[in-house]
Amino acid sequence: MRSVKSRMVWSFLLLIVLVVTVLGTTFAALMWNYYYGSAQSSVKQRAETALTLHGRSLSSLGVQDQADYMLQYMIEGGTRLQLLDSTGQIRIDSDGFSEDIRYTTGDVKAAISGTTGSWRGVDPYYGERVMSVTIPLWNDMRVVSLLRYSASLEQVDAMVSLLIRMAAAVGTAVILLFLGLSLFLAQRIVKPIRELTRVARYMAEGDWTRRATKRSDDEIGQLAETFNSMVVELNKREKLKNNFISSISHELRTPLTSIKGWSETLKEGDPADDEEFKMGMSIISSETERLSGLVEDLLDFSKLSARTMDLHTEVLDMNGPVKETVHQLAVRKGQTGVRLMAEYGKSPLVVHGDANRLKQVIINLIDNAFKFTPAGGSIRISTTATEEYAQVTVADTGCGIDAEDLPHVTENFYKAQTGQGGSGLGLAICKEIIELHDGKLTIDSERGAGTIVTIRLPLIRE
């Protein structure tokens, strides 16, 4: 498997090679056209100037006389001048020689056909690269001879070759520079990712103390910061889970111990002792109910976590479930010494809701209020309607919730340091049920001043 670093380096390298190749090719083409085009233009201009100055004189002479005229008046430095007959056979050149040579190059063929021709290549007889231009000389509408100007390309070839080598060297240097830069940048990007991978591996092995190092404020740095926040949150949840397991084990063990103890006591005791039998059965019943509540909390939490809790909603008056719950729990006033008072809105609070689930929420809230309100205190339940919501408020005069615990009491498994038992799931389940009804559950509390829990459900106006 190719690493991210190698893919980045190869991508950068391919890109810069492509760019350098395109720019280098363009530069070489421009230099090539400039130098060879300049050489061709220079030779062609000299030939056309000579034709303008001497063309009329040459046209009226025979080939031999043209050769004498050329040697006398047309020889210049820097270029080789040759006089050819109408077949391309050389008659004389600027050095005064007339070798038995016949040219068949492109410029000569063009001149034989009556047009000025140019050609670049290795001279077939002198063996050097030249730029040549051949012009026809006319007499009575026919080509009688040819003037061929040629210049050596040795210096031009050397200059073009030098420039191309320099461009290749610069391109290679640029590629190597960007290769090093891409390696450096890839290393800077990949290094923190490798650190994150290493830390994640340690976490997978059970070491939750590891943290990623934030080296910059870019996206990688933000990733490291987010990763560390995730680790902190996972640590917190792991701690909550462990506390929950420990707590729920204790919560389950206590009623089971009581049930087992009283069962054995009643089994081995005197059947005629009616008072002991009633007390034992009462304790077994209350502890069984306590166990049932814990199991119900766990089942509800499991359904909510798996998103499998079904609501059997109907159009109902929210006052109905509240009144039923208040009547059901009113008997606890005599057991706890806490007054339970209710105040209902004058108009119906029509909502879409599951009556049983809503009663479950209200029972849980009132039960918590009884649990944390000392004897002589009071619990007040009220229902009101706002413009958009049906609102149910449960307010108590109990011990309240500490400020540091208040933001977390609706989290799964969270238990404030109150000394009371429980699964740590009650308020979390209530919040989830209300949110499944598209509602809101809020808690306001102050240590020593009591707690106010407010439920808001969307109101149906029709």
Disulfide bonds with the S-S distance in Angstrom:
none
